């Protein structure tokens, strides 16, 4: 499993733990802090979030937030 795949799985798991559902806004600190403690770098997490945005699963919002567009199950 590549590092990107590991990071993607960790971000998706974190979003599930936050009970992310469509139209919900999530503070990026709620993602970056726990995953940083697990050893993921901000660059790795940002790459996954950009990929999720390209897949139309999330939308980056202002004020360090994301809006969930799809369910992470």
Residue pairs with C-beta under 8 A, 6 or more apart in sequence:
1 9
3 44
4 44
4 47
4 48
7 35
7 40
7 44
7 45
7 47
7 48
8 48
8 51
10 35
10 38
10 40
11 31
11 35
11 45
11 48
11 49
11 52
12 72
14 30
14 31
14 34
14 35
15 26
15 31
15 68
15 72
16 72
16 73
18 26
18 30
18 31
20 26
20 68
20 71
20 72
21 68
21 71
22 68
22 69
22 70
22 71
23 67
23 68
24 67
24 68
25 61
25 65
25 66
25 67
25 68
26 65
26 66
26 67
26 68
27 64
27 65
28 64
28 65
28 66
29 64
31 45
31 49
31 66
32 42
32 45
35 45
36 42
36 45
49 58
49 60
49 66
52 58
53 59
53 60
56 69
56 70
57 68
57 69
57 70
57 72
58 66
58 67
58 68
58 69
58 70
59 66
59 67
59 69
60 66
61 67
